Amino acid sequence: MSKDYGFDTLSIHGKAKSKNPEAALNPPIFMTSTFVFDDVKDAADIMNFEKEGFIYTRGNNPTLKLFEQRMSELEEGEDAVAFASGMGAISTVLLSLLSPGDNAVVHKTLYGSSFTVTHKLLPKYNINCKSVNFTEPEAVEGAIDDRTKVLYFETPANPNLEIIDTEQIAKLARPKGIKVVVDNTFATPYFQRPLALGADVVVHSATKYICGHGDALGGVAVSRDVDYIQKLKFDYMCELGSVMSPFNAWLMLRGLKTLGLRMRQHGANAMRVAEFLDNHPEVKSVMYPGLKSFKGHELAKKQMDGFGAIISFEVEGGLDRAKQVVNSVKLAKLAVSLGDCETLIELPAAMTHAGYPKERLREFGLSESMIRLSVGIENVEDIIEDLNNALNA
C-alpha cells in the first residue's frame, strides 16, 4: 500500500501488502492462548527474537499485532502496544518511564482514573506528580526539576476541553531529556497526531472512538521509538499482564474501518449542538474548541484537523438544575464513557471524575454542576430537540 493513501483508506487497508490467511477479506480472530513450535530450535529462535513468530498471546498474537500496526500507521508512529483497557495503557506507560524518586508533571485536569493513578497510586511507590496548568508553559517549566522524567496531559482535556500546545511542551521537554506523553482519546488520530507535534508517546482509551460502538474495552500506546515499544511490551505489559483480548483487537480493527466516517459525523453534530447550547438562555457557559469564544479555539485550529465531539457546559441554577437536565433527557443516555454512536450525558464530578476532592474542584478546572456531553451520530435535529426539551423542563 502507498504511504500516500488518505486516512480513510489507511484505516481500512493499512500499508501492509500481505493477504489475510485463506485470502479472507477480513482478518481472522486468533483466539488462542498459546502457539506451537516445530522443534526446540524453532522455539529458541522465536524466543530470542532471531526469527518472527508467536509464543503466547500475553506477549504477542497475530490479531493484536495487526491492530497495533494499524494504530501505529494512523498515529504516524513506528510501533504500538495494545492493552486490555485505556488505564492499562496509561498506567503502564507511566510506570515504564518513571522510577522511585522520579516525578512527573501533569496537567491539572485529567480523567478521574488518571488523576487517581498520578496522585494516589504512584506516590505509594515514591513517584510524585505535580499538577500545573499546561495551558501556561511557563508554569510547566517552573515545575520541572532534575527528577522530572515525564510530562503528561490530555488535549483536549477531560472534561473542560482545555487545549494544550503540544509542540511548545515538547520543545520545552526535549533538551532536558523529559518524555512527553499525550492522551489523544478525545481527538483520535483523525483529528490530531501528537507524535508529529513532538510527543514521545501517545495513549488512547481505545474503548472510546477507536472501537466506536461501546462493546469492547481496550487501550493502546504508540511511539516512534521502536526500542521503547519493545521494552513497553515485553518488560512491562507482558509482566503486568494487561493484555488485550484477540476478540477485542478484532473489534477495534472493525471500528477503525469507519473511524474517519464517524468522526466527521460526530464533529459536524457537535458543532451544531455547541452553537445551539451557546445560544440557549438556560445555558451559562459552553466549553467546546470549535466555538470562536472558546479560549483554546485558535490553538485547536492550529494543531487539530477538527474539534472533536465532546462538549461540556454549565446551566443556570447550579447543581440541582444540572441534575434536572441530565435526568430529563430521553434520547441521550446517562452513562459514563464517550465516543459511542449514541449520545451520552453525565455529571463528571459525580461520575467519571468522582476521585477529585470536592473542595478543590475549581482548582482542577472542574465544578459540581458541569455537564459533559459526548455527541453521537444520530440525526443532529433529534439530539438538539432532546437537549432543548430537557433544558426547558
Sequence and secondary structure as in RCSB ss.txt:
>XXXX:A:sequence
MSKDYGFDTLSIHGKAKSKNPEAALNPPIFMTSTFVFDDVKDAADIMNFEKEGFIYTRGNNPTLKLFEQRMSELE
EGEDAVAFASGMGAISTVLLSLLSPGDNAVVHKTLYGSSFTVTHKLLPKYNINCKSVNFTEPEAVEGAIDDRTKV
LYFETPANPNLEIIDTEQIAKLARPKGIKVVVDNTFATPYFQRPLALGADVVVHSATKYICGHGDALGGVAVSRD
VDYIQKLKFDYMCELGSVMSPFNAWLMLRGLKTLGLRMRQHGANAMRVAEFLDNHPEVKSVMYPGLKSFKGHELA
KKQMDGFGAIISFEVEGGLDRAKQVVNSVKLAKLAVSLGDCETLIELPAAMTHAGYPKERLREFGLSESMIRLSV
GIENVEDIIEDLNNALNA
>XXXX:A:secstr
  TTS HHHHHHH S     GGG SS      SB   SSHHHHHHHHTTSS    BTTT  HHHHHHHHHHHHHT
T SEEEEESSHHHHHHHHHHHH  TT EEEEES   HHHHHIIIIIGGGGT EEEEE TTSHHHHHHH  TTEEE
EEEESS TTT     HHHHHHHHGGGT EEEEE TTTHHHH  GGGGT SEEEEETTTTTT SS    EEEEES 
HHHHHHIIIIIIHHHT    HHHHHHHHHHHHTHHHHHHHHHHHHHHHHHHHHT TTEEEEE TTSTTSTTHHHH
HHH SS  SEEEEEETTHHHHHHHHHHH SSSEE S   SSS EEE GGGTTTTTS GGGTGGGT  TT EEEE 
 SS HHHHHHHHHHHHT 
